[in-house]
Amino acid sequence: MLRTLTAFTLSAVVLCLSGCSMFASRPAADSAAAAERTAYLSCGGCHGPTNVRVSFMSPNIIGQKKGYLAAKLRDFRDMKRIHPFMNGVVENLTDQDIVNLATYYANYGQNKN
């Protein structure tokens, strides 16, 4: 039982790590379409592509306030807030990328049928 639980836990960690880091050269989010692509490729591995979290450890970010999301992304990028996955995922984002991603997640689903 313990061996199975350990194997399952390690598999979940590897899945999360691969989802968050498999796209080492992340695309810039310099437009709305690019922000959607960046969200899917860089964020979806942990936070889920359609508001279905991959892990209970990942916060639900869809629908959060734009200012809150942007502030947290900047904190992770500038190493004011430390998280082993997030710091690496956002390290190359510009301020405009962060605003576009925050806007994408804040408005997600509002114009979808």
KOLKOLGU-135088 format. One record per residue (C-alpha): x, y negated, z; residue number from 0; residue in three letters. Coordinates in steps of 0.02 Angstrom, whole numbers, plus 50000, padded with zeros to 5 digits. Each point is the difference from the previous one (the first is absolute). Example, Ala and Ser with C-alpha at 12.3 -4.5 7.8 and 13.67 -1.06 7.14 Angstrom:
BEGIN
x  y  z  k  r
50615  50225  50390  0  ala
50069  49828  49967  1  ser
This chain:
BEGIN
x  y  z  k  r
50000  50000  50000  0  met
50138  49877  50048  1  leu
50097  50042  49842  2  arg
49846  49966  49893  3  thr
49965  49836  50088  4  leu
50182  49946  49980  5  thr
49999  50044  49815  6  ala
49836  49905  49975  7  phe
50066  49847  50092  8  thr
50162  49999  49900  9  leu
49902  50018  49838  10  ser
49891  49851  50047  11  ala
50154  49895  50039  12  val
50083  50046  49835  13  val
49840  49960  49906  14  leu
49987  49830  50083  15  cys
50184  49963  49970  16  leu
49989  50048  49818  17  ser
49844  49896  49975  18  gly
50078  49847  50078  19  cys
50172  50014  49924  20  ser
49991  50096  49837  21  met
49988  49840  49900  22  phe
50166  49924  50050  23  ala
49992  49864  49868  24  ser
49832  49929  50042  25  arg
49915  49891  49871  26  pro
49975  49818  50043  27  ala
49824  49948  50045  28  ala
50008  49836  49905  29  asp
49822  50012  49931  30  ser
49835  50076  50055  31  ala
50025  50152  49887  32  ala
50179  50022  50059  33  ala
49942  49984  50182  34  ala
49875  50141  49970  35  glu
50137  50109  49924  36  arg
50120  49960  50143  37  thr
49865  50039  50128  38  ala
49969  50168  49918  39  tyr
50183  50047  49980  40  leu
50075  49928  50158  41  ser
49859  49993  50127  42  cys
49883  50139  49949  43  gly
50115  50140  50057  44  gly
49971  49956  50183  45  cys
49847  49887  50004  46  his
49905  50096  49868  47  gly
49954  49940  49827  48  pro
49814  49981  50036  49  thr
49989  49956  50184  50  asn
50023  50182  50051  51  val
50153  50003  50110  52  arg
50126  50139  49973  53  val
50046  50002  50184  54  ser
49915  49943  50159  55  phe
50161  49903  50034  56  met
49970  49883  49852  57  ser
49886  49852  50032  58  pro
49850  49968  49891  59  asn
50049  49844  49903  60  ile
49862  49985  49870  61  ile
49886  49855  50043  62  gly
50119  49921  50125  63  gln
50019  49811  49996  64  lys
50121  49936  49869  65  lys
50099  49890  50121  66  gly
50021  50142  50124  67  tyr
50062  50122  49868  68  leu
50120  49873  49925  69  ala
50071  49956  50171  70  ala
50028  50183  50045  71  lys
50081  50039  49831  72  leu
50118  49851  50022  73  arg
50042  50058  50176  74  asp
50045  50173  49936  75  phe
50100  49930  49854  76  arg
50096  49878  50111  77  asp
50031  50135  50133  78  met
49903  49906  50133  79  lys
49893  50155  50017  80  arg
50088  50167  49989  81  ile
49926  50156  49922  82  his
50112  50125  49910  83  pro
49883  50019  49851  84  phe
49928  49826  49983  85  met
50166  49908  50009  86  asn
50064  50099  49851  87  gly
49839  49987  49900  88  val
49987  49811  50009  89  val
50184  49950  50004  90  glu
50002  49941  49818  91  asn
49832  49912  49995  92  leu
49999  49813  49967  93  thr
49883  49880  50089  94  asp
49889  49999  49846  95  gln
49998  50191  49995  96  asp
49943  50001  50181  97  ile
49862  49872  49969  98  val
49938  50100  49850  99  asn
50001  50165  50097  100  leu
49910  49920  50147  101  ala
49870  49927  49882  102  thr
49977  50169  49915  103  tyr
49969  50092  50164  104  tyr
49893  49861  50074  105  ala
49887  49999  49847  106  asn
50004  50187  49962  107  tyr
49829  50068  49955  108  gly
49910  49833  49997  109  gln
49987  49997  49810  110  asn
49990  50187  49970  111  lys
49839  50090  49957  112  asn
